[in-house]
């Protein structure tokens, strides 16, 4: 190989190495930026929820303090109902929904069975009773409902 070719190849090698180093530095900077953005987004979400919960917390404190001082709100039931509605509104605004499973087909991946019993009026495992409600955030189950499950009654030949 001639010296000109060797110099050209060395120059190309240096250029490629410089490009590689630049790309590696860019990748590291991008990773660091993504981590910072993720932390900032998480912090913003927590802050937003905390702001909503503070109003509930203050209202709850007023009810409790009123009870301590012997002041009974017009009706305690009304005051507690107001707080319950406020908490439901906060949860709904964050995308949390109560799962409606009564009478629906039992799904072991989403429901927690606390009891099984046989029933003649079902053809598949069916949620017969909800012991404790479940909640979902978009497509993710946050808390599975605790349910009693009716199973199809087995016939004498072993079939359902």
C-alpha positions as CSV (number, residue, x, y, z in Angstrom):
1,X,0.0,0.0,0.0
2,X,1.2,3.5,-0.8
3,X,1.7,6.1,1.9
4,X,-1.2,8.2,0.5
5,X,-3.6,5.3,0.8
6,X,-2.4,4.6,4.4
7,X,-2.8,8.3,5.3
8,X,-6.3,8.4,3.8
9,X,-7.3,5.2,5.7
10,X,-5.9,6.6,9.0
11,X,-7.7,9.9,8.4
12,X,-11.0,7.9,7.8
13,X,-10.3,5.8,10.9
14,X,-9.8,9.0,13.0
15,X,-13.0,10.5,11.6
16,X,-15.0,7.3,12.3
17,X,-13.6,7.1,15.9
18,X,-14.5,10.7,16.5
19,X,-18.0,10.0,15.2
20,X,-18.3,7.0,17.4
21,X,-17.2,9.0,20.5
22,X,-19.6,11.8,19.7
23,X,-22.5,9.2,19.2
24,X,-21.6,7.5,22.5
25,X,-21.6,10.9,24.4
26,X,-24.9,11.8,22.8
27,X,-26.4,8.5,23.9
28,X,-25.2,9.0,27.5
29,X,-26.6,12.6,27.5
30,X,-29.9,11.3,26.1
31,X,-30.2,8.6,28.8
32,X,-29.4,11.1,31.5
33,X,-32.1,13.5,30.1
34,X,-34.7,10.7,30.0
35,X,-34.0,9.8,33.6
36,X,-34.4,13.4,34.6
37,X,-37.7,13.7,32.6
38,X,-39.0,10.5,34.2
39,X,-38.3,11.8,37.7
40,X,-39.8,15.2,36.9
41,X,-43.0,13.5,35.5
42,X,-43.3,11.2,38.6
43,X,-42.8,14.2,40.9
44,X,-45.5,16.2,39.0
45,X,-48.0,13.3,39.2
46,X,-47.4,13.0,43.0
47,X,-47.7,16.7,43.4
48,X,-51.0,16.9,41.5
49,X,-52.5,14.1,43.5
50,X,-51.3,15.6,46.8
51,X,-52.9,18.9,46.0
52,X,-56.2,17.1,45.4
53,X,-55.9,15.1,48.6
54,X,-55.1,18.2,50.7
55,X,-58.6,19.6,50.2
56,X,-60.1,16.3,51.3
57,X,-57.6,16.2,54.3
58,X,-58.6,19.7,55.4
59,X,-62.4,19.0,55.1
60,X,-61.9,15.7,57.0
61,X,-60.0,17.6,59.7
62,X,-62.8,20.1,60.1
63,X,-65.4,17.3,60.6
64,X,-63.2,15.6,63.2
65,X,-62.4,18.9,65.0
66,X,-66.1,19.8,65.1
67,X,-66.9,16.4,66.7
68,X,-64.1,16.9,69.3
69,X,-65.6,20.3,70.3
70,X,-69.1,18.8,70.6
71,X,-70.3,20.5,67.5
72,X,-72.3,18.0,65.6
73,X,-72.7,18.9,61.9
74,X,-76.3,19.1,60.8
75,X,-76.0,15.4,60.5
76,X,-72.8,13.4,60.8
77,X,-74.1,11.2,58.0
78,X,-74.3,14.2,55.6
79,X,-70.8,15.3,56.5
80,X,-69.3,11.9,56.0
81,X,-71.2,11.4,52.8
82,X,-69.8,14.7,51.5
83,X,-66.2,13.5,52.3
84,X,-66.9,10.2,50.6
85,X,-68.2,11.9,47.4
86,X,-65.2,14.2,47.4
87,X,-62.8,11.2,47.7
88,X,-64.6,9.4,44.9
89,X,-64.3,12.6,42.7
90,X,-60.6,12.7,43.4
91,X,-60.1,9.0,42.5
92,X,-62.2,9.4,39.3
93,X,-60.2,12.4,38.2
94,X,-57.1,10.3,38.4
95,X,-58.7,7.5,36.3
96,X,-59.5,5.1,39.2
97,X,-62.8,3.2,38.6
98,X,-64.7,0.8,40.8
99,X,-64.9,-2.5,39.0
100,X,-68.5,-3.7,38.2
101,X,-68.2,-7.5,38.4
102,X,-71.5,-8.6,40.0
103,X,-73.1,-11.3,37.7
104,X,-70.2,-11.3,35.3
105,X,-68.0,-14.3,34.4
106,X,-65.3,-15.0,37.0
107,X,-61.8,-14.0,35.9
108,X,-59.1,-15.5,38.2
109,X,-56.6,-12.9,36.8
110,X,-58.7,-10.0,38.0
111,X,-60.9,-11.3,40.8
112,X,-60.0,-12.9,44.1
113,X,-62.3,-15.7,45.0
114,X,-63.1,-16.2,48.7
115,X,-65.7,-18.9,48.2
116,X,-66.9,-21.3,45.5
117,X,-70.3,-22.9,45.5
118,X,-72.4,-24.9,43.0
119,X,-75.5,-23.3,41.4
120,X,-77.9,-24.6,38.8
121,X,-78.7,-21.3,37.2
122,X,-75.1,-20.7,35.8
123,X,-73.3,-22.2,32.8
124,X,-69.8,-20.7,33.6
125,X,-68.1,-19.6,36.8
126,X,-70.0,-16.5,37.7
127,X,-69.5,-13.7,40.3
128,X,-72.5,-14.3,42.6
129,X,-71.6,-11.8,45.4
130,X,-69.0,-9.1,45.9
131,X,-67.5,-9.2,49.4
132,X,-65.1,-6.3,48.8
133,X,-65.1,-4.0,45.7
134,X,-62.1,-3.9,43.3
135,X,-60.6,-0.9,41.6
136,X,-58.9,-0.4,38.2
137,X,-56.6,2.4,36.9
138,X,-57.1,2.4,33.2
139,X,-56.4,-1.2,32.2
140,X,-54.6,-2.2,35.4
141,X,-56.2,-3.7,38.4
142,X,-55.2,-1.8,41.5
143,X,-57.1,-3.9,44.0
144,X,-58.9,-7.1,42.9
145,X,-62.5,-7.5,44.1
146,X,-63.1,-10.3,46.7
147,X,-65.9,-12.4,45.4
148,X,-68.1,-15.4,45.9
149,X,-68.2,-17.6,42.8
150,X,-71.1,-19.7,41.6
151,X,-70.0,-22.8,39.6
152,X,-72.2,-24.8,37.3
153,X,-73.6,-27.7,39.2
154,X,-72.1,-31.0,38.2
155,X,-74.4,-33.7,36.9
156,X,-74.1,-37.3,38.1
157,X,-72.1,-38.3,34.9
158,X,-69.4,-35.7,35.9
159,X,-70.4,-33.1,33.3
160,X,-71.5,-29.6,34.0
